[in-house]
Amino acid sequence: MTLNPFNIYRISPALWEEPRCYWKTGKIDEKTTLRELPSRFRQDWEWKFEPVPSTSYYRIKGSDGFLWLYGGGVGGKLVTVTPQAHVVHHFTVKQMGAYFTIALKQHPTELLECEDGNLGDSTQIRAAEAYSFPSDSWTEYSQIPSDAFRYLWKLDRADIDSKSWMNMLAKTKKLNELAICGTHDSCAWKWSSANFSRTQDLTILEQLRIGIRFVDIRLGPDFETYHGGKNDVSFEDVLKDIAGFLAESGSGHETIIMVIAGGDGLASFATDLRDVMTGGTAGGKITTRLNWYYENRVPALSEVLGKVVLLRRYKDEQPNPPGIDLSMWGPVHSNDSFSATGIGGVTSIEVQDEYSLTQNSTKKGYIETLLPSMASPSLTKDHWYINFTSAAKLQKPSWYSNDINPWLGAQLNFHQFMRGTFVMDYPSAAIVDRIIQFNFQ
């Protein structure tokens, strides 16, 4: 990331995916604490700052002036002062690969430290001795020396709205050139927490509001969604949520990518979905109308704003079947990784969906097979990488995601470039935001 003084940024610890913490600067002599992400932008949460260029460093300018360390040394209070006072004590930010270090101008070997593991309001900031830093490469974050954890920070744009982030992008980019977070078995949120079929906590509408733009829909011929049984969420419910979101986010601003699987191989199911794509009711099953993009081509964002892009995993034997053709994916519960070719706009779509596992390390290995390609500008220009982080077998999906999601969040923080789609169980607003941020770096 190259800091731009015309943008607004926030600072958060690089090594943790949860909780997502930010600066809160108060009045002069008021101690600065880290706080968790607020649900909405509020004027009393002063967690934004602007960078002021100064040779190879940046000064941090808070709402009341420059930040400085009151009292000096370990345990000093972080306060803001006017530019005229204590200016010699201003903090500087230096980029170290994909992350940053923060130092006092007078003591460049002293950095800010987040005490007690970012535990919300009680967490204080202090200066501490500097240590060496890991290189900007893929690494198991548990292997990074523990003394380096607290000195690594991410600087992210603070003006990105999760409900309308696509509207801020260049519309010439194709969908494969975006960093997108999606949900796996997106409708399985009504099962009890003890059920092995539950994969999400949020409704489709809630998922879209936190920035999800790829949904995984498993349909029966009755147009009800299934995962380990009927989810009690119909396809009509899904379309209503999408219509509601597109209306509240601004007409023509956002795009939803939907992969549809199921139908038990019935020709009538494919016929009904064709009818839906063209504004029909599928024999009375559907009343909500949406604008669909159903060419077998990966489009530019300008072509699909305000639309739902169909990725077809089900079979359709009729001529010119609708949607981007991923019918080679196999049955709904297929454990698979594959490359799909013959799709317009890209050389291939690369999917990793190996989920039948007994331990997290195995799944992490599968995820890592696509990560180097997703971090390559030359490859992501012509290929669409879809990387599933979900897993299940002897444990519930949440058992895997509780470990895999923070692990992935930490890994992503060590890269400045990432494109493609991550499809997840139980993604938090923090990791969705982490993925969206790559579009603005």
Secondary structure, DSSP 4 states (H G I P E B T S, - for coil): ----TTS-EEEEESS-SSS-EEEE--STTPPPEEEEPPSS--TT----BEEEEETTEEEEE-SSSEEEEES-STTPEEEEE-TTSSGGG-EEEEEETTEEEEEESS-TTEEEEEGGGT-GGG-BEEEEE------SS---GGGS-GGGGGG-EEEEES---TTSGGGGS-TTSBGGGSEEEEESSTTTTSS-TT-TT---SS-HHHHHHTT--EEEEEE-TTSEEESSSEEEEEHHHHHHHHHHHHHHH-TTS--EEEEEEEGGG-HHHHHHHHHHHTT--TTTT------EE--SB--BHHHHTTSEEEEE-S---SSS-SSEE-GGG-STT--EEEEE-S-BTSSEEEEEE--EESSHHHHHHHHHHHHHHHT-HHHHTTEEEEEE---EESS-HHHHHHHHHHHHHHHHTT-S---EEEEESS--HHHHHHHHHGGG-
